[in-house]
Amino acid sequence: MTNTQWVIPCNVQYYDVVGAFNKFNVIDWKQSKNLSKAKTGDIV
């Protein structure tokens, strides 16, 4: 089984995504339709 890599878009004018990834180990994110295909082990 091959793992998939996912890119989740955000508006950096409203959310400091770089700061959040530097500060937190885990970030909760609203799931998009396409992400429902993600499997355990995928890189998000």
N, CA, C and O of each residue as an XYZ file, in Angstrom:
176
protein
N       0.852     -1.180      0.000
C       0.000      0.000      0.000
C       0.900      1.247      0.000
O       1.860      1.320      0.768
N       0.597      2.195     -0.837
C       1.354      3.433     -0.942
C       0.648      4.544     -0.178
O      -0.567      4.709     -0.283
N       1.416      5.299      0.588
C       0.851      6.456      1.291
C       0.744      7.625      0.334
O       1.537      7.747     -0.600
N      -0.231      8.480      0.565
C      -0.482      9.658     -0.255
C      -0.084     10.897      0.532
O      -0.190     10.915      1.758
N       0.373     11.930     -0.162
C       0.672     13.211      0.475
C      -0.426     14.200      0.102
O      -0.820     14.285     -1.061
N      -0.923     14.953      1.091
C      -2.024     15.886      0.899
C      -1.565     17.295      1.240
O      -0.815     17.492      2.196
N      -2.009     18.268      0.466
C      -1.766     19.680      0.752
C      -3.113     20.321      1.059
O      -4.041     20.253      0.253
N      -3.212     20.944      2.229
C      -4.459     21.568      2.653
C      -4.292     23.083      2.542
O      -3.441     23.647      3.230
N      -5.081     23.765      1.693
C      -4.924     25.208      1.522
C      -5.472     25.994      2.716
O      -6.366     25.536      3.427
N      -4.915     27.178      2.912
C      -5.454     28.106      3.903
C      -5.141     29.523      3.444
O      -4.262     29.736      2.609
N      -5.851     30.468      3.984
C      -5.625     31.871      3.672
C      -4.681     32.443      4.730
O      -5.083     32.647      5.875
N      -3.423     32.703      4.348
C      -2.421     33.172      5.308
C      -2.709     34.582      5.819
O      -2.071     35.031      6.771
N      -3.652     35.281      5.209
C      -4.057     36.587      5.738
C      -4.858     36.422      7.025
O      -4.932     37.347      7.834
N      -5.459     35.249      7.218
C      -6.303     35.005      8.378
C      -5.723     33.980      9.344
O      -6.144     33.920     10.499
N      -4.771     33.180      8.898
C      -4.239     32.105      9.743
C      -2.734     32.008      9.565
O      -2.254     31.847      8.443
N      -1.983     32.103     10.654
C      -0.524     32.003     10.623
C      -0.140     30.525     10.618
O       0.220     29.964     11.652
N      -0.219     29.913      9.458
C       0.015     28.475      9.347
C       1.454     28.108      9.705
O       1.677     27.078     10.341
N       2.422     28.909      9.320
C       3.824     28.623      9.644
C       4.035     28.696     11.157
O       4.672     27.821     11.743
N       3.500     29.738     11.781
C       3.603     29.869     13.231
C       2.920     28.722     13.953
O       3.432     28.226     14.957
N       1.773     28.300     13.453
C       1.040     27.197     14.074
C       1.837     25.901     13.996
O       1.918     25.170     14.983
N       2.426     25.602     12.842
C       3.212     24.377     12.711
C       4.475     24.431     13.563
O       4.943     23.393     14.030
N       5.031     25.613     13.771
C       6.201     25.742     14.636
C       5.841     25.569     16.111
O       6.657     25.089     16.897
N       4.626     25.956     16.486
C       4.222     25.954     17.893
C       3.584     24.639     18.338
O       3.796     24.208     19.472
N       2.810     23.996     17.468
C       2.018     22.829     17.864
C       2.502     21.552     17.178
O       2.982     21.589     16.045
N       2.370     20.425     17.875
C       2.683     19.123     17.282
C       1.552     18.628     16.389
O       1.789     17.940     15.396
N       0.327     18.982     16.750
C      -0.859     18.537     16.011
C      -1.733     19.756     15.753
O      -1.916     20.593     16.637
N      -2.275     19.855     14.533
C      -3.183     20.948     14.186
C      -4.484     20.338     13.672
O      -4.477     19.548     12.728
N      -5.606     20.712     14.302
C      -6.916     20.270     13.813
C      -7.317     21.148     12.647
O      -7.111     22.361     12.682
N      -7.890     20.545     11.606
C      -8.234     21.280     10.395
C      -9.564     20.771      9.876
O      -9.840     19.573      9.923
N     -10.387     21.682      9.382
C     -11.651     21.281      8.770
C     -11.342     20.357      7.597
O     -10.487     20.657      6.764
N     -12.038     19.247      7.544
C     -11.784     18.254      6.505
C     -12.496     18.640      5.213
O     -13.688     18.947      5.218
N     -11.750     18.623      4.102
C     -12.348     18.883      2.797
C     -12.884     17.581      2.217
O     -12.595     16.501      2.731
N     -13.667     17.685      1.143
C     -14.211     16.487      0.495
C     -13.106     15.526      0.088
O     -13.198     14.325      0.339
N     -12.059     16.053     -0.540
C     -10.999     15.191     -1.043
C     -10.230     14.504      0.069
O      -9.747     13.386     -0.112
N     -10.111     15.155      1.217
C      -9.354     14.574      2.313
C     -10.062     13.365      2.909
O      -9.445     12.588      3.637
N     -11.330     13.196      2.617
C     -12.041     12.022      3.124
C     -11.452     10.737      2.549
O     -11.724      9.650      3.058
N     -10.644     10.853      1.491
C      -9.968      9.692      0.904
C      -8.648      9.382      1.602
O      -8.009      8.379      1.285
N      -8.227     10.228      2.551
C      -6.963     10.021      3.253
C      -7.039      8.764      4.107
O      -8.089      8.413      4.646
N      -5.892      8.098      4.212
C      -5.801      6.867      4.990
C      -4.731      7.025      6.063
O      -3.870      7.900      5.960
N      -4.781      6.189      7.085
C      -3.755      6.177      8.114
C      -2.394      5.999      7.465
O      -2.205      5.117      6.627
N      -1.448      6.840      7.858
C      -0.100      6.785      7.298
C       0.140      7.804      6.203
O       1.289      8.048      5.834
N      -0.928      8.412      5.668
C      -0.768      9.465      4.663
C      -0.125     10.685      5.306
O      -0.275     10.909      6.507
N       0.583     11.466      4.518
C       1.200     12.702      4.983
C       0.286     13.855      4.606
O      -0.005     14.076      3.431
N      -0.166     14.590      5.624
C      -1.079     15.711      5.384
C      -0.370     16.999      5.733
O      -0.951     18.077      5.607
